Each structure stands twice: as C-alpha cells, then as structure tokens.
Amino acid sequence: MTPFRKMHGLGNDFVVLDARRAELPITPARAAAIADRRRGIGCDQFIVMEPGRDGADVFMRIRNPDGSEAGACGNATRCIASLVAAETGKDRVLVRTIAGDLPVERLPGGLWRADMGPARLGWQEVPLAQKMDTLHLPLSRGVVADPAACSMGNPHATFFVRDLDALPIAELGPSLEHDALFPERANIGFVQVLDPGHLRLIVWERGAGLTLACGSGACAALVNAARRGLTGRRATVSLPGGDLVIEWREDGHVLMTGPVATAFTGTLDLEAYAA
Ligand SMILES: N[C@H](CCC[C@H](N)C(=O)O)C(=O)O
C-alpha cells in the first residue's frame, strides 16, 4: 500500500504521493483514475513529490485529472513547500517544476508566499497559435470577448467582465479551453475588477474544469489586469474558495500569498488503478 496526503489550497484539492525515496509506477491513466471523484480518491490535481537535485528541495510533478501534465500549480506549490518545511524545519523551500524553480517562504499566520517566477508575456510563451499582441486576443464566445493572455509556466487567458455571477462559465469554459488559438489548450480566467486593489476571479482550469481556486490563474489575472491599467501591481484576488494576495514585482516575478491545508491522509493500492 502507498501512503498519500489529501491537501488543498482554498479548496483547490490535491492527492499528494511521495516518490522521493523510491519511484512510483504512475502513468497518466493511473493519475486520472486516482483523481476520479467517483472511482478514485478525487482531486483537481494529482501531485507527485520527486527528489530535488542541484539545490532544489523537491521536484513537484503536476498532473490534471485528465492525466495531462502542467507546468505550474500555485496552490499545490504552497502545499508541497509546507510539507518539506515541516520535515526539515526550514522556513524557505525551493520547489522545482518543469517550468522553473519556485522559492516559497513561510509567513506568520499559516500563510505561505511563493515566487511563481516571471509572467511570460510573449505570444510564443503562452503559447498562442500565431503572432499577436497578448494584451488583446481576437477571441470571443457568447457574452465574453477580448481577453489578455500570459503564461505562469502554464497558459492563461483572462476575460474581464462586469458581472461574474451572470456568466454561464460551465458552458463557455470548455469551448474556450480548447480553442484553436491555444495549441496547448489554456486555463480560462473570468475577472470582475471590484477596485484597483481587489479582483474577483473564477477559473475554468485546463484539464480540470471549474475549481474553487487557481493560484497560477490568480497570478495571470493580476498581471493581465495591471497590464491593462485596471489594477496596481498588487491586489487581493477573491476566488470562490477564498483570497490570495498577488504582487507583480518590478523584476517581472509574481508573488502569491495564501494558506495551505491537509484534509486527511491514507494509503492506496496503486496496482488497483488503471496501469
Ligand atoms: N490546470 C492547470 C494546472 C493547475 C493550476 C492551478 N490548480 C493552480 O493552483 O495554479 C494547467 O493545466 O495549467
């Protein structure tokens, strides 16, 4: 049997396995089977901790419930850092992902601040299917149009709307996620600017659908809002699951501050899930 930890960041939930001492037989299909909310444990992302090398304390492998691998998961970054910090007594942890190294530090009050790396603003970095200004994409669906896009190590499009609650997001999300403009699909954020220091955000996540919170999505939303002059470089982002504080530093890096939580721990028989 293999131990797992069920964690979440503002309700964006994860099954966390630890493969630092021994490799685990994980395939995309097995990750998807474990992430299934009916037949498996259920989670928004399936996270495997792998050995950190060359200065990184841990490598974090991120998979969506559809089995696809992602380059960033802000909420899981805080959760994994808190696990390593608890083991080592450190207040600063370096989490490595396929998209880069993310320094995370413990703050008072059970909060963690992750440097999510630089916002990538070029069309090829998002990536988009052709050369264009990432501040205004020629994309619309139903009542939403004219998003901005950037990457936080994963692709994000941000639509600015007047009233989040009036949006049929479950309808708009899937079709936008798979639009031909996004060769690697995209996470789709819908933002209502409450004031220059406060955003409301709901994200339809690539490979996961509607989640209660999306850390990299909150980073992308603040960056895109600041690029449009709708906010300053720092704002509170209120998601259905709670608030994150996001700051787009002058050097381009994006800092994300928020909580972590463990819901329960357990063991599972990996062989019982799709090979
Ligand atoms: N669905 C995302 C990965 C998880 C992002 C989110 N849970 C976060 O906290 O950043 C993607 O495919 O890029």
The ligand as a MOL file (V3000), in Angstrom:
LIG
                    3D

  0  0  0     0  0            999 V3000
M  V30 BEGIN CTAB
M  V30 COUNTS 13 12 0 0 0
M  V30 BEGIN ATOM
M  V30 1 N -4.9800 23.1830 -14.6560 0
M  V30 2 C -3.6690 23.8520 -14.6550 0
M  V30 3 C -2.7560 23.2730 -13.5460 0
M  V30 4 C -3.2380 23.6070 -12.1210 0
M  V30 5 C -3.2950 25.0690 -11.8540 0
M  V30 6 C -3.9990 25.5070 -10.5730 0
M  V30 7 N -4.6520 24.4980 -9.8030 0
M  V30 8 C -3.1270 26.4170 -9.7240 0
M  V30 9 O -3.3200 26.4820 -8.4930 0
M  V30 10 O -2.2870 27.1350 -10.3230 0
M  V30 11 C -2.9910 23.6680 -16.0310 0
M  V30 12 O -3.2640 22.6760 -16.7020 0
M  V30 13 O -2.1820 24.5300 -16.3790 0
M  V30 END ATOM
M  V30 BEGIN BOND
M  V30 1 1 1 2
M  V30 2 1 2 3
M  V30 3 1 2 11
M  V30 4 1 3 4
M  V30 5 1 4 5
M  V30 6 1 5 6
M  V30 7 1 6 7
M  V30 8 1 6 8
M  V30 9 2 8 9
M  V30 10 1 8 10
M  V30 11 2 11 12
M  V30 12 1 11 13
M  V30 END BOND
M  V30 END CTAB
M  END
